[in-house]
């Protein structure tokens, strides 16, 4: 049966840990793996973009090439997807050309349909509901910071403040629960994770020992946290931007709010940032920021994922 990575919990906690170990190895020996070149045959990966991208485009394209594979970039605007070809037909055709499909798209229904009709692995490079590749990079970044327990994230406290009702909030809740972490969501009503996301997290935490707490008090969420994470308040395609800024101003990650976290806490943001809105310059550029390590780790985490899914993870 073909394995897909559409949501964070398409991996098991043990598989997530295995991938993080492989990602660390690939970072330590960046050009030492040739996992997508099998007996002289380069594996091809379609990387499909229906949304604009910088980090996702670069990290997947470079990562596939560094693994000895052939990245094939496809933009909706320059393909038949942009002219209305069905996602099902696209899946059937691409499956006959490539060994895997990576897609950055809008609704989760689109990637679900793609995976339903594809006969090769499908990887979620971002949808409205989930950002699982980003969370692999986030977990790798946190593990690097906690050197005393490099691949043991269990028990780490992470606060996510701001709009937690979209992809980054959802993936933070699920992926960090899988790692046995304690997640604190600081968000007002209407910007908190959906009930079904929290219910799924509770099931996972019963196995891993993690937890999720939701509060509308940003100080309560951040106090004592080992990691403080945030994201933009108006994602691509989201309307009522000015209204959202008004609702979320109290959740801005500035020096005052960060001051409530643990003394050695680190700051994460998946980028791009709207500086001065959800995060201030002095925080994103400050000594506690690991934002650019986090961006770099997209490359290593995604290489590990692709090697594990279609290349066997070998050197």
C-alpha positions, 0 to 999 in steps of 0.5 A: 500500500502506498504511504502518503504524508498528508498530516503529521500523524500519518507517521507514528511517534516512532517513525517521527523520531526515526526521521528526526535522527535521519535528518540530523545525520543528513545535516551533519553529512549534507552531501553524504547521502544518495538515497534517490539514485537507485542503481544508477536510476535517478528517482524523479519527484514532481513538486507542484505549487498552487501557492507562492513559495520561497523556502518550500520551493528551494528546500525541496528542489535542492534537497531532491537534487542533493539526494541524487534525484531529479526535481520536476517543478510544476506551477499551477499557472503554467500547467493544465491545473491552472486551466481546470484539469481535475486533480484526479486526472493530474494524479493519474498522469503524474504517477506514471512519470514520477516516483513521488508527488510533493504539493503545496495547495489550498484546501485539504480536499485537494490533496486528499483527492490527489492521494486517492488517485495517485499510485506514488507517495504524496507529500503535503508541502502545505495546505490550509489545514496542515504544514507537517514538513514545517513541523519536522523542521521545527522539531529538529530545531528544538532538538538541536537546542536541547543538546542534552537530549538531542532526539528526546523532545518528551517533556519540552514545553512549547507555546504557540501564540496568535492564530492557532486555527490554521495549518501551523496551529494544527500541525504544532498541536499534533506533531508536538503531541506525537513527540511527547511535548506539552503544548500550550495554545494562546489564542482568543476564541475563534482562533483556537484549534478545532475540537477534532484536532484537540480530540486527536491530540488527546488520543496521541497524548494518551500514548506519548505522555504529552499534553495540550492546554488552550487558553485565551491568556497569552502570558499564561501560555508563554510563562515558563515555556522552553519554546515560543512559536508564532505565525502570521495572522492572515495566511494566504487567501484569508480575508478580513485582515484588519479585523484579524490584526485587531483581534490578535494584537494582544498576542504579538510576540514582543520582548515583554511577552517573551520575557515570561518564557524560560530564560533559555527559551527559543523563538520559532516562526515558519516565515515569511514574517509580517514584522511588527504584527505577530512578531517584533524585530527585536525578537525575530532578530534577537539572541533567542531566535532560531528562525533561520536555523528553522528555515535551514532545517526544512532542507534536512528534514524534507530530505530525510522524509523523502529518503525514508519514503521512497529511497530507503534512507541509504547513503 
